[in-house]
Amino acid sequence: MSAKHFINDPTHLVLSALKSITLTNPTTALDTQNKILYLRPDAAKPQVSIISGGGSGHEPSFAAFVGPGLLSAAVAGTIFASPSAEQIRRCILQRVEKSKGVLVVVMNYTGDVLNFGMAVEKAKAAGFEVEMVVMADDAGVGRSKGGKVGRRGIAGTVLVHKIAGALAASGAALKDVYLVAKVVAENTVSIGSSLSHVHVPGREAGEEDELKKDEVEIGMGIHNEDGSERATTDLPGTVKTMLKYMLDQSDKERAFIDISKSDETVLLVNNLGGVSVLELGGITTEIVNQLGSDYGIKPVRILSGTFMTSLNGLGFSISLLRLTDAGVGKPLLELLDAPAEAAGWAAPIKTSTWTKPPTETREASQDAEVESKPSNISIDPAQASKALNAALDRVIKAEPDITRYDTVVGDGDCGIGLKRGAEGVKQHLGKSSSVKDAAQFVDGITSVIETDMDGTSGALYAIFLNALANGLRQQSSGESKPASPAIWAKALQTASESLSSYTPARPGDRTLIDALSPFVEELTKSGDVSKSAQAADEGSKKTKGMKASLGRTVYVGGSGYEEVPDPGAYGLAEFFTGLAEGSR
């Protein structure tokens, strides 16, 4: 692993790399503040917009795939970290064409799914037509290890980008673009391998669990995640194992897609960043030869190059797409072959594009902010603030315990994050004493959470609160009515259902859901906040000794869960207890 870089400032590195896309493709523009690379509005006719993105460090994904015939915009996070929901929200609402609908394509990583999901929910609540497809193609993660989290998304994602982008460019409706993206995602399988870990610019070079000279890590993720196994082998042996993980139907851990020799397929061989062009050619030949000799598979298209990297990762990945009829009126192969004018795709920029000077950008100042619509469900803001302040004070007081629990089973930031959010909401409540509409009251709190809370917890709470406001508005009628326990319970049910579409967490998985779910159930049944808070507290206590099915410990492991409750569930239970006390 090399820790030497020409640019060591990660912030400058990401921004300058994004700027370079606008220098190599005149159809693109950059929103520097929000790290959004987007298609200029004069570069293509109105069509379904396709947005993707994720952490930086995977170039040319995602920004270099922005261009006519491919992506409409890409949102970049810091290196190996998800962009924020606010960046993504601004991308959807301010930087792309929305008249035909928007498709969001995201890889299956918790932060990406939650933050993109939060922005999607925000756009839907504003009345826009938006769909999201989550890509999970990595066969390096077996069923047992992946659990409810599932497989990671890796380089097969670019096939979804290209095919969906071509269909959108043809003028297809959102329902068909969404369908073709799902079909490609469901029929693609990938795996990567590497000879070394990578070093992130700006970080201290630590004691990495570096591979030995002759070792290869099979199934390594694109963020330095451990693979399925380490082996001392040569290229033919490495490829043989990788193809077995992808294609062996007797391996019930990884038989995700049944691809036979009678199927037409597309092969994508991807450079993880540090393999020479010469060596990648030799790797491609070895893969094609083994596919034919061992499986009788002869791909009808072979794409070999650099599509999705792990910085300068000394490795490669293999992706196979099984071609099938997606039912959208155009064959997948035709869409794959369609021209695209993006710097990261193997298609030339047209002469007319170079000679036509760019004349227009989509300025944020021209876009009106989405109005917070009333629900006609009224609250007493003084009483609501009193109850919430009591709940927030209890969370702040509990921060040391939450932090201690999270230090045992997580990375120790849960308590600080909850405290930061609670303090921000308390400050907001002092300024919102006149807001009497329930949904608009929740909207104000949601804005604080989106700004002040980061990490997985912040995204979960923001998605839930956005959906809670939407659940209140769904119960709106012509006349104003007070927010009864039954109305809150129904809105909470709506929010819980919405949250469940972005996280696989369910009661018993040792997450905040173990406190949230019993609270909602009891409130629906009895309408009694005190009884509901007690149910949440009991749910939180049950997490002590409960093995996690989701989150960091799925990959890292450990036995601390036997000694402490889940910190997220405990913090939420404390909030509900304070809410009940403040409501009396």
NORFENJO-V355285 format. One record per residue. N is the residue number from 1. RES is the residue in one letter. OMEGA is omega in radians with two decimals (* if undefined). Layout:
BEGIN
n=N res=RES omega=OMEGA
n=N res=RES omega=OMEGA
END
This chain:
BEGIN
n=1 res=M omega=3.11
n=2 res=S omega=3.11
n=3 res=A omega=-3.14
n=4 res=K omega=-3.12
n=5 res=H omega=3.05
n=6 res=F omega=3.09
n=7 res=I omega=-3.06
n=8 res=N omega=3.07
n=9 res=D omega=-3.03
n=10 res=P omega=3.13
n=11 res=T omega=3.10
n=12 res=H omega=-3.11
n=13 res=L omega=-3.11
n=14 res=V omega=-3.09
n=15 res=L omega=-3.14
n=16 res=S omega=3.08
n=17 res=A omega=3.08
n=18 res=L omega=3.12
n=19 res=K omega=-3.10
n=20 res=S omega=3.13
n=21 res=I omega=3.13
n=22 res=T omega=3.11
n=23 res=L omega=-3.10
n=24 res=T omega=3.10
n=25 res=N omega=-3.07
n=26 res=P omega=3.13
n=27 res=T omega=-3.02
n=28 res=T omega=3.05
n=29 res=A omega=-3.06
n=30 res=L omega=2.91
n=31 res=D omega=-3.01
n=32 res=T omega=-3.07
n=33 res=Q omega=-3.08
n=34 res=N omega=3.11
n=35 res=K omega=3.12
n=36 res=I omega=3.03
n=37 res=L omega=-3.01
n=38 res=Y omega=-3.14
n=39 res=L omega=3.10
n=40 res=R omega=-3.07
n=41 res=P omega=3.12
n=42 res=D omega=-3.05
n=43 res=A omega=-3.11
n=44 res=A omega=3.08
n=45 res=K omega=3.09
n=46 res=P omega=-3.10
n=47 res=Q omega=2.99
n=48 res=V omega=3.12
n=49 res=S omega=3.12
n=50 res=I omega=-3.11
n=51 res=I omega=3.03
n=52 res=S omega=3.12
n=53 res=G omega=-3.09
n=54 res=G omega=3.10
n=55 res=G omega=3.02
n=56 res=S omega=-3.11
n=57 res=G omega=-3.12
n=58 res=H omega=-3.06
n=59 res=E omega=0.21
n=60 res=P omega=3.01
n=61 res=S omega=0.13
n=62 res=F omega=-2.99
n=63 res=A omega=-3.09
n=64 res=A omega=3.04
n=65 res=F omega=3.05
n=66 res=V omega=-3.14
n=67 res=G omega=3.12
n=68 res=P omega=3.14
n=69 res=G omega=-3.13
n=70 res=L omega=-3.10
n=71 res=L omega=3.05
n=72 res=S omega=3.13
n=73 res=A omega=3.05
n=74 res=A omega=-3.13
n=75 res=V omega=-3.04
n=76 res=A omega=2.96
n=77 res=G omega=2.97
n=78 res=T omega=-3.03
n=79 res=I omega=3.11
n=80 res=F omega=3.14
n=81 res=A omega=-3.12
n=82 res=S omega=2.93
n=83 res=P omega=-3.13
n=84 res=S omega=3.10
n=85 res=A omega=-3.14
n=86 res=E omega=3.06
n=87 res=Q omega=-3.07
n=88 res=I omega=3.11
n=89 res=R omega=-3.14
n=90 res=R omega=3.10
n=91 res=C omega=-3.11
n=92 res=I omega=-2.99
n=93 res=L omega=-2.99
n=94 res=Q omega=-2.93
n=95 res=R omega=-3.14
n=96 res=V omega=3.03
n=97 res=E omega=-3.08
n=98 res=K omega=-3.01
n=99 res=S omega=-3.13
n=100 res=K omega=-3.10
n=101 res=G omega=-3.07
n=102 res=V omega=3.00
n=103 res=L omega=3.09
n=104 res=V omega=3.11
n=105 res=V omega=-3.06
n=106 res=V omega=3.11
n=107 res=M omega=-2.99
n=108 res=N omega=2.97
n=109 res=Y omega=-2.96
n=110 res=T omega=-3.11
n=111 res=G omega=3.13
n=112 res=D omega=-3.10
n=113 res=V omega=-3.10
n=114 res=L omega=-3.10
n=115 res=N omega=3.05
n=116 res=F omega=3.13
n=117 res=G omega=3.12
n=118 res=M omega=-3.14
n=119 res=A omega=3.10
n=120 res=V omega=3.13
n=121 res=E omega=3.12
n=122 res=K omega=3.14
n=123 res=A omega=3.10
n=124 res=K omega=-3.14
n=125 res=A omega=3.11
n=126 res=A omega=3.06
n=127 res=G omega=-3.13
n=128 res=F omega=-3.13
n=129 res=E omega=-3.08
n=130 res=V omega=3.05
n=131 res=E omega=-3.14
n=132 res=M omega=3.07
n=133 res=V omega=3.12
n=134 res=V omega=-3.10
n=135 res=M omega=3.14
n=136 res=A omega=-2.99
n=137 res=D omega=-2.99
n=138 res=D omega=3.09
n=139 res=A omega=3.11
n=140 res=G omega=3.09
n=141 res=V omega=3.14
n=142 res=G omega=-3.08
n=143 res=R omega=-3.10
n=144 res=S omega=-3.11
n=145 res=K omega=-3.13
n=146 res=G omega=3.13
n=147 res=G omega=-3.12
n=148 res=K omega=3.11
n=149 res=V omega=3.12
n=150 res=G omega=-3.09
n=151 res=R omega=3.06
n=152 res=R omega=3.00
n=153 res=G omega=3.07
n=154 res=I omega=-2.85
n=155 res=A omega=3.08
n=156 res=G omega=3.13
n=157 res=T omega=-3.08
n=158 res=V omega=3.07
n=159 res=L omega=3.04
n=160 res=V omega=3.12
n=161 res=H omega=-3.01
n=162 res=K omega=-3.06
n=163 res=I omega=3.10
n=164 res=A omega=3.12
n=165 res=G omega=3.12
n=166 res=A omega=3.13
n=167 res=L omega=3.10
n=168 res=A omega=-3.14
n=169 res=A omega=3.13
n=170 res=S omega=3.13
n=171 res=G omega=-3.10
n=172 res=A omega=3.12
n=173 res=A omega=-3.11
n=174 res=L omega=-3.11
n=175 res=K omega=3.12
n=176 res=D omega=3.10
n=177 res=V omega=3.09
n=178 res=Y omega=-3.13
n=179 res=L omega=-3.09
n=180 res=V omega=3.09
n=181 res=A omega=3.11
n=182 res=K omega=-3.12
n=183 res=V omega=3.12
n=184 res=V omega=3.13
n=185 res=A omega=-3.08
n=186 res=E omega=-3.09
n=187 res=N omega=-3.14
n=188 res=T omega=3.07
n=189 res=V omega=-3.06
n=190 res=S omega=2.96
n=191 res=I omega=3.11
n=192 res=G omega=3.06
n=193 res=S omega=-3.08
n=194 res=S omega=3.08
n=195 res=L omega=-3.06
n=196 res=S omega=2.94
n=197 res=H omega=3.13
n=198 res=V omega=3.12
n=199 res=H omega=-3.14
n=200 res=V omega=3.12
n=201 res=P omega=3.13
n=202 res=G omega=3.13
n=203 res=R omega=3.06
n=204 res=E omega=3.08
n=205 res=A omega=-3.08
n=206 res=G omega=3.11
n=207 res=E omega=-3.11
n=208 res=E omega=3.05
n=209 res=D omega=-2.99
n=210 res=E omega=3.14
n=211 res=L omega=3.07
n=212 res=K omega=-2.99
n=213 res=K omega=-3.05
n=214 res=D omega=-3.08
n=215 res=E omega=2.97
n=216 res=V omega=3.11
n=217 res=E omega=-3.08
n=218 res=I omega=-3.11
n=219 res=G omega=-3.14
n=220 res=M omega=3.11
n=221 res=G omega=-3.07
n=222 res=I omega=3.04
n=223 res=H omega=-3.11
n=224 res=N omega=-3.14
n=225 res=E omega=3.12
n=226 res=D omega=3.10
n=227 res=G omega=-3.13
n=228 res=S omega=-3.12
n=229 res=E omega=2.98
n=230 res=R omega=-3.08
n=231 res=A omega=3.00
n=232 res=T omega=-3.02
n=233 res=T omega=3.11
n=234 res=D omega=-3.12
n=235 res=L omega=3.12
n=236 res=P omega=3.11
n=237 res=G omega=3.11
n=238 res=T omega=-3.13
n=239 res=V omega=3.14
n=240 res=K omega=3.14
n=241 res=T omega=-3.14
n=242 res=M omega=3.13
n=243 res=L omega=3.10
n=244 res=K omega=3.09
n=245 res=Y omega=-3.08
n=246 res=M omega=-2.88
n=247 res=L omega=-3.08
n=248 res=D omega=-3.09
n=249 res=Q omega=3.10
n=250 res=S omega=3.12
n=251 res=D omega=-3.05
n=252 res=K omega=3.05
n=253 res=E omega=-2.98
n=254 res=R omega=3.12
n=255 res=A omega=-3.05
n=256 res=F omega=-3.12
n=257 res=I omega=3.11
n=258 res=D omega=3.11
n=259 res=I omega=-3.12
n=260 res=S omega=-3.11
n=261 res=K omega=3.12
n=262 res=S omega=-3.14
n=263 res=D omega=2.93
n=264 res=E omega=-3.08
n=265 res=T omega=2.97
n=266 res=V omega=3.10
n=267 res=L omega=3.05
n=268 res=L omega=3.08
n=269 res=V omega=-2.97
n=270 res=N omega=3.07
n=271 res=N omega=3.13
n=272 res=L omega=2.97
n=273 res=G omega=-3.02
n=274 res=G omega=3.14
n=275 res=V omega=3.14
n=276 res=S omega=3.10
n=277 res=V omega=3.12
n=278 res=L omega=-3.09
n=279 res=E omega=3.12
n=280 res=L omega=3.07
n=281 res=G omega=3.10
n=282 res=G omega=3.11
n=283 res=I omega=-3.13
n=284 res=T omega=3.13
n=285 res=T omega=3.13
n=286 res=E omega=3.14
n=287 res=I omega=-3.13
n=288 res=V omega=-3.14
n=289 res=N omega=-3.12
n=290 res=Q omega=3.07
n=291 res=L omega=-3.13
n=292 res=G omega=-3.05
n=293 res=S omega=-3.05
n=294 res=D omega=-3.04
n=295 res=Y omega=-3.13
n=296 res=G omega=-3.11
n=297 res=I omega=3.11
n=298 res=K omega=-3.07
n=299 res=P omega=3.11
n=300 res=V omega=3.01
n=301 res=R omega=3.10
n=302 res=I omega=3.10
n=303 res=L omega=-3.12
n=304 res=S omega=-3.13
n=305 res=G omega=-3.11
n=306 res=T omega=-3.08
n=307 res=F omega=-3.12
n=308 res=M omega=-3.02
n=309 res=T omega=2.92
n=310 res=S omega=-2.99
n=311 res=L omega=3.13
n=312 res=N omega=-3.08
n=313 res=G omega=-3.12
n=314 res=L omega=-3.09
n=315 res=G omega=-3.12
n=316 res=F omega=3.05
n=317 res=S omega=3.11
n=318 res=I omega=3.04
n=319 res=S omega=3.06
n=320 res=L omega=3.05
n=321 res=L omega=3.03
n=322 res=R omega=-3.12
n=323 res=L omega=-3.14
n=324 res=T omega=3.11
n=325 res=D omega=-3.11
n=326 res=A omega=3.12
n=327 res=G omega=-3.11
n=328 res=V omega=3.08
n=329 res=G omega=3.11
n=330 res=K omega=3.09
n=331 res=P omega=3.11
n=332 res=L omega=-3.10
n=333 res=L omega=3.10
n=334 res=E omega=3.13
n=335 res=L omega=3.09
n=336 res=L omega=-3.10
n=337 res=D omega=-3.09
n=338 res=A omega=-3.11
n=339 res=P omega=3.05
n=340 res=A omega=-3.08
n=341 res=E omega=-3.11
n=342 res=A omega=-3.03
n=343 res=A omega=-3.10
n=344 res=G omega=-3.14
n=345 res=W omega=-3.05
n=346 res=A omega=3.08
n=347 res=A omega=-3.07
n=348 res=P omega=3.00
n=349 res=I omega=-3.08
n=350 res=K omega=3.12
n=351 res=T omega=-3.11
n=352 res=S omega=3.11
n=353 res=T omega=3.14
n=354 res=W omega=-3.05
n=355 res=T omega=3.13
n=356 res=K omega=-3.11
n=357 res=P omega=3.09
n=358 res=P omega=-3.06
n=359 res=T omega=-3.01
n=360 res=E omega=2.96
n=361 res=T omega=3.10
n=362 res=R omega=-3.05
n=363 res=E omega=3.14
n=364 res=A omega=-3.07
n=365 res=S omega=-3.14
n=366 res=Q omega=-3.07
n=367 res=D omega=3.11
n=368 res=A omega=3.07
n=369 res=E omega=-3.14
n=370 res=V omega=-3.12
n=371 res=E omega=3.06
n=372 res=S omega=-3.04
n=373 res=K omega=3.12
n=374 res=P omega=3.14
n=375 res=S omega=-3.05
n=376 res=N omega=3.03
n=377 res=I omega=-2.96
n=378 res=S omega=3.05
n=379 res=I omega=2.95
n=380 res=D omega=-3.04
n=381 res=P omega=3.13
n=382 res=A omega=3.12
n=383 res=Q omega=3.13
n=384 res=A omega=3.13
n=385 res=S omega=3.12
n=386 res=K omega=-3.13
n=387 res=A omega=-3.13
n=388 res=L omega=3.13
n=389 res=N omega=3.10
n=390 res=A omega=3.13
n=391 res=A omega=-3.11
n=392 res=L omega=3.09
n=393 res=D omega=-3.13
n=394 res=R omega=3.10
n=395 res=V omega=-3.14
n=396 res=I omega=3.13
n=397 res=K omega=-3.09
n=398 res=A omega=-3.04
n=399 res=E omega=-3.14
n=400 res=P omega=3.12
n=401 res=D omega=3.13
n=402 res=I omega=3.14
n=403 res=T omega=3.13
n=404 res=R omega=3.13
n=405 res=Y omega=-3.10
n=406 res=D omega=3.06
n=407 res=T omega=3.13
n=408 res=V omega=-2.99
n=409 res=V omega=-3.09
n=410 res=G omega=-3.12
n=411 res=D omega=2.95
n=412 res=G omega=-3.06
n=413 res=D omega=-3.06
n=414 res=C omega=-3.10
n=415 res=G omega=3.14
n=416 res=I omega=3.13
n=417 res=G omega=3.12
n=418 res=L omega=3.13
n=419 res=K omega=3.13
n=420 res=R omega=3.11
n=421 res=G omega=-3.13
n=422 res=A omega=3.14
n=423 res=E omega=3.11
n=424 res=G omega=3.12
n=425 res=V omega=3.11
n=426 res=K omega=3.12
n=427 res=Q omega=3.13
n=428 res=H omega=-3.09
n=429 res=L omega=3.11
n=430 res=G omega=-3.10
n=431 res=K omega=-3.00
n=432 res=S omega=-3.06
n=433 res=S omega=-3.08
n=434 res=S omega=-3.10
n=435 res=V omega=-3.07
n=436 res=K omega=3.11
n=437 res=D omega=-3.02
n=438 res=A omega=-3.09
n=439 res=A omega=3.13
n=440 res=Q omega=3.05
n=441 res=F omega=3.10
n=442 res=V omega=3.12
n=443 res=D omega=-3.13
n=444 res=G omega=3.11
n=445 res=I omega=-3.14
n=446 res=T omega=3.13
n=447 res=S omega=3.11
n=448 res=V omega=-3.13
n=449 res=I omega=-3.12
n=450 res=E omega=-3.10
n=451 res=T omega=-2.96
n=452 res=D omega=-3.11
n=453 res=M omega=3.08
n=454 res=D omega=3.11
n=455 res=G omega=-3.09
n=456 res=T omega=-3.13
n=457 res=S omega=3.13
n=458 res=G omega=3.13
n=459 res=A omega=3.13
n=460 res=L omega=-3.13
n=461 res=Y omega=-3.12
n=462 res=A omega=3.07
n=463 res=I omega=-3.10
n=464 res=F omega=-3.10
n=465 res=L omega=3.04
n=466 res=N omega=-3.14
n=467 res=A omega=3.09
n=468 res=L omega=3.09
n=469 res=A omega=3.11
n=470 res=N omega=3.10
n=471 res=G omega=3.06
n=472 res=L omega=-3.13
n=473 res=R omega=3.12
n=474 res=Q omega=3.13
n=475 res=Q omega=-3.11
n=476 res=S omega=3.05
n=477 res=S omega=-3.08
n=478 res=G omega=-3.11
n=479 res=E omega=3.10
n=480 res=S omega=3.12
n=481 res=K omega=-3.11
n=482 res=P omega=-3.13
n=483 res=A omega=3.14
n=484 res=S omega=3.05
n=485 res=P omega=3.13
n=486 res=A omega=3.12
n=487 res=I omega=3.11
n=488 res=W omega=-3.13
n=489 res=A omega=3.14
n=490 res=K omega=3.10
n=491 res=A omega=3.10
n=492 res=L omega=3.08
n=493 res=Q omega=3.10
n=494 res=T omega=-3.13
n=495 res=A omega=3.13
n=496 res=S omega=3.12
n=497 res=E omega=3.12
n=498 res=S omega=3.13
n=499 res=L omega=-3.10
n=500 res=S omega=3.11
n=501 res=S omega=-3.13
n=502 res=Y omega=3.08
n=503 res=T omega=3.10
n=504 res=P omega=-3.08
n=505 res=A omega=3.10
n=506 res=R omega=3.07
n=507 res=P omega=-3.09
n=508 res=G omega=3.14
n=509 res=D omega=-3.13
n=510 res=R omega=3.07
n=511 res=T omega=3.10
n=512 res=L omega=3.10
n=513 res=I omega=3.14
n=514 res=D omega=3.03
n=515 res=A omega=-3.09
n=516 res=L omega=-3.04
n=517 res=S omega=3.12
n=518 res=P omega=3.08
n=519 res=F omega=-3.12
n=520 res=V omega=-3.13
n=521 res=E omega=-3.11
n=522 res=E omega=3.12
n=523 res=L omega=3.09
n=524 res=T omega=-3.07
n=525 res=K omega=-2.99
n=526 res=S omega=-3.05
n=527 res=G omega=-3.07
n=528 res=D omega=-3.09
n=529 res=V omega=-3.12
n=530 res=S omega=3.10
n=531 res=K omega=-3.14
n=532 res=S omega=3.10
n=533 res=A omega=3.10
n=534 res=Q omega=3.10
n=535 res=A omega=3.10
n=536 res=A omega=3.13
n=537 res=D omega=3.11
n=538 res=E omega=3.10
n=539 res=G omega=3.11
n=540 res=S omega=-3.11
n=541 res=K omega=-3.14
n=542 res=K omega=-3.13
n=543 res=T omega=3.09
n=544 res=K omega=-3.08
n=545 res=G omega=3.14
n=546 res=M omega=-3.13
n=547 res=K omega=-3.09
n=548 res=A omega=3.03
n=549 res=S omega=-3.07
n=550 res=L omega=3.04
n=551 res=G omega=-2.99
n=552 res=R omega=-3.03
n=553 res=T omega=3.06
n=554 res=V omega=-3.11
n=555 res=Y omega=-3.02
n=556 res=V omega=-3.13
n=557 res=G omega=-3.11
n=558 res=G omega=-3.06
n=559 res=S omega=-3.09
n=560 res=G omega=-3.12
n=561 res=Y omega=-3.13
n=562 res=E omega=-3.02
n=563 res=E omega=-3.03
n=564 res=V omega=3.04
n=565 res=P omega=3.06
n=566 res=D omega=-3.06
n=567 res=P omega=3.12
n=568 res=G omega=3.11
n=569 res=A omega=3.14
n=570 res=Y omega=-3.14
n=571 res=G omega=-3.14
n=572 res=L omega=3.09
n=573 res=A omega=3.07
n=574 res=E omega=3.09
n=575 res=F omega=-3.12
n=576 res=F omega=3.10
n=577 res=T omega=3.09
n=578 res=G omega=3.12
n=579 res=L omega=3.12
n=580 res=A omega=3.14
n=581 res=E omega=-3.12
n=582 res=G omega=-3.13
n=583 res=S omega=-3.09
n=584 res=R omega=*
END
